[in-house]
Amino acid sequence: MKNRVKEYRNRSNLTQKQLAEHVFVSQRTIISLEKGKYKPSIMLAYRLACVFETTVEDLFCLAENKKLEDQVYEDL
């Protein structure tokens, strides 16, 4: 899942470990999120959006991800 977590984290001058502590997850979870290999729970997505003072939709590129997923289903 495409997201902007790393972009927002860098803008906020936070390390992966610091961000993980803010949202009560492991550093490994943040690493996986930033690589697009982990889909967060709704609550984790919300916590991250709150830290960065943005929306879940923007942070996790939901419109773009929906279009990509829709294309996969249309090709079936």
C-alpha positions as CSV (number, residue, x, y, z in Angstrom):
1,M,0.0,0.0,0.0
2,K,1.5,3.3,-1.1
3,N,1.8,5.9,1.7
4,R,3.6,9.1,2.6
5,V,4.7,8.1,6.1
6,K,8.4,8.5,5.4
7,E,7.8,11.8,3.7
8,Y,5.9,13.2,6.7
9,R,8.3,11.6,9.2
10,N,11.3,13.3,7.5
11,R,9.5,16.7,7.4
12,S,8.8,16.3,11.1
13,N,12.5,15.4,11.8
14,L,11.5,12.2,13.6
15,T,13.4,9.0,13.5
16,Q,11.6,5.7,12.9
17,K,12.1,4.8,16.5
18,Q,10.6,8.1,17.7
19,L,7.6,7.8,15.5
20,A,7.1,4.2,16.6
21,E,7.1,5.4,20.2
22,H,4.5,8.1,19.5
23,V,2.1,5.6,18.0
24,F,2.8,2.6,20.3
25,V,4.3,0.2,17.7
26,S,7.7,-1.2,17.0
27,Q,10.3,0.4,14.8
28,R,10.0,-2.6,12.6
29,T,6.4,-1.7,12.0
30,I,7.3,1.8,10.8
31,I,10.0,0.3,8.5
32,S,7.5,-2.0,7.0
33,L,4.9,0.8,6.6
34,E,7.5,3.0,4.8
35,K,8.3,0.2,2.4
36,G,4.7,-0.3,1.6
37,K,4.7,-3.9,2.9
38,Y,2.3,-3.4,5.8
39,K,-1.3,-2.3,5.9
40,P,-2.0,-0.6,9.2
41,S,-5.1,-1.0,11.3
42,I,-7.5,1.8,11.2
43,M,-6.4,2.9,14.6
44,L,-2.7,3.0,13.7
45,A,-3.5,4.9,10.5
46,Y,-5.5,7.4,12.6
47,R,-2.7,7.7,15.2
48,L,-0.2,8.4,12.5
49,A,-2.4,11.0,10.8
50,C,-2.8,12.7,14.2
51,V,0.9,12.9,14.8
52,F,1.4,14.5,11.4
53,E,-1.8,16.7,11.6
54,T,-3.1,15.4,8.3
55,T,-5.8,13.0,7.2
56,V,-5.7,9.3,6.9
57,E,-6.8,9.7,3.2
58,D,-3.8,11.9,2.5
59,L,-1.2,10.0,4.5
60,F,-2.1,6.7,2.9
61,C,-2.9,7.9,-0.6
62,L,-6.3,6.2,-0.4
63,A,-7.7,7.6,-3.7
64,E,-4.7,6.4,-5.6
65,N,-4.6,3.1,-3.8
66,K,-8.3,2.6,-4.6
67,K,-7.7,3.2,-8.3
68,L,-4.9,0.7,-8.4
69,E,-6.9,-1.9,-6.6
70,D,-10.0,-1.3,-8.8
71,Q,-7.8,-1.9,-11.9
72,V,-6.7,-5.3,-10.5
73,Y,-10.4,-6.3,-9.9
74,E,-11.4,-5.1,-13.4
75,D,-8.7,-7.3,-15.0
76,L,-10.0,-10.4,-13.4
